[in-house]
Amino acid sequence: MHLDLTDHPDADDEAFVVEQTRTYNRRFTPRDVQPLCVFVRDDDGQIIGGLTAKTYWQYLDVSFLWVDERHRKSGHATALMSAAEAEARRRGCKHAIVDTLSFQAPELYRKLGYAEWGRLTEMAGEHERYFFRKRL
């Protein structure tokens, strides 16, 4: 036996470990993972904001929320989150989770009713990572 430590894993090896973990997890949890994306487009159809997430196990799990800097403070982030939460409720979700960094949007999530449940300090030496949750 030997350990194989790499920062360039073979894609098949990585996929194997992921699938083995998912196979094990399915014995205990429903397989109901669904992607959920919401976009804001300008009049030309260009994306000026977007949200990527997944719903599973009665949770909305927000991965990324972005609004072009020229369009911030216009309510787009709130609209994206509201649309995602509404769709998550429609899918049967009862909770939402998201994490953000101190230079991103912790105040936005607080304003939207999210409660902080965890924090990591000294990310890259100077930032904090916040973990938020909300009952839908």
C-alpha positions in Angstrom: 0.0 0.0 0.0 1.2 3.6 -0.7 -0.3 7.1 -0.6 -0.5 8.9 -3.9 -0.6 12.7 -3.2 -1.2 14.9 -6.2 -2.5 18.3 -7.3 -3.1 16.8 -10.8 -5.4 13.8 -10.1 -6.5 11.6 -12.9 -10.1 12.5 -13.7 -11.2 8.9 -13.5 -9.6 8.4 -10.1 -11.3 11.5 -8.7 -14.6 10.5 -10.2 -14.3 7.1 -8.7 -13.9 8.5 -5.1 -16.8 10.9 -5.6 -19.1 8.1 -6.9 -18.1 5.7 -4.1 -18.9 8.4 -1.5 -22.3 9.1 -3.2 -23.1 5.4 -3.4 -22.5 5.1 0.3 -24.5 8.2 1.1 -27.5 7.0 -0.9 -28.1 4.2 1.6 -29.0 6.9 4.1 -30.4 9.8 2.1 -32.8 10.4 -0.8 -31.2 11.1 -4.1 -33.0 14.4 -4.9 -30.2 16.8 -5.9 -31.4 19.3 -8.5 -29.5 22.3 -9.9 -31.1 25.7 -9.5 -29.9 28.8 -11.4 -31.4 32.3 -11.7 -30.1 35.0 -14.0 -30.7 38.7 -14.5 -30.2 39.8 -18.1 -30.1 43.3 -19.6 -32.2 44.3 -22.6 -29.6 42.8 -24.9 -29.8 39.4 -23.2 -26.4 39.8 -21.4 -26.1 38.3 -17.9 -25.6 41.1 -15.4 -26.2 38.9 -12.4 -26.7 35.3 -11.5 -27.1 32.7 -8.8 -26.1 29.1 -8.8 -27.4 26.6 -6.3 -28.7 23.1 -5.6 -31.6 21.8 -3.8 -31.4 18.6 -1.9 -32.6 17.0 1.3 -35.1 19.9 1.9 -32.3 22.4 1.7 -31.4 25.2 -0.8 -27.6 25.4 -0.9 -26.5 28.6 -2.7 -23.1 28.2 -4.3 -22.5 31.5 -6.1 -24.3 34.9 -6.2 -22.9 37.6 -8.5 -24.0 40.9 -9.8 -21.9 43.0 -12.1 -20.4 46.0 -10.2 -22.2 48.5 -12.5 -25.6 47.0 -11.5 -25.1 46.6 -7.7 -27.3 48.4 -5.2 -30.2 48.0 -7.6 -32.0 45.2 -5.9 -30.8 42.5 -8.2 -29.1 40.3 -5.6 -32.3 40.4 -3.4 -34.4 39.5 -6.5 -32.1 36.6 -7.3 -32.2 35.3 -3.7 -36.0 35.7 -3.5 -36.5 33.8 -6.8 -34.2 31.0 -5.6 -35.9 30.7 -2.2 -39.4 30.7 -3.9 -38.4 27.9 -6.2 -36.7 26.0 -3.3 -40.0 26.2 -1.3 -41.9 24.9 -4.4 -39.4 22.0 -4.4 -40.2 21.2 -0.8 -37.2 22.9 0.8 -37.5 24.0 4.4 -34.1 25.6 4.9 -31.4 27.6 3.0 -27.7 27.7 3.5 -25.0 29.9 2.1 -21.4 31.0 2.9 -19.7 34.2 2.0 -16.5 36.0 2.6 -16.1 39.3 4.5 -15.3 41.2 1.3 -18.4 39.8 -0.4 -21.9 40.1 1.0 -22.4 39.1 4.6 -24.7 42.1 5.2 -26.9 41.2 2.3 -27.6 37.8 3.8 -28.3 39.3 7.2 -30.7 41.8 5.6 -32.5 38.8 3.9 -33.1 37.2 7.3 -30.2 34.7 7.3 -28.6 34.0 10.7 -24.8 33.3 11.1 -24.1 29.9 12.4 -20.3 29.7 11.9 -17.3 31.7 11.0 -13.7 31.0 10.0 -11.1 33.6 10.6 -7.8 34.4 8.8 -8.8 33.2 5.4 -5.9 34.3 3.2 -4.5 35.8 6.4 -7.0 38.7 6.6 -10.6 37.7 5.7 -13.5 35.9 7.4 -15.7 33.3 5.9 -19.3 33.4 7.2 -21.8 30.6 7.2 -25.5 31.5 7.2 -28.8 29.6 7.4 -32.4 30.6 7.1 -35.7 28.7 7.6 -37.8 28.9 4.5 
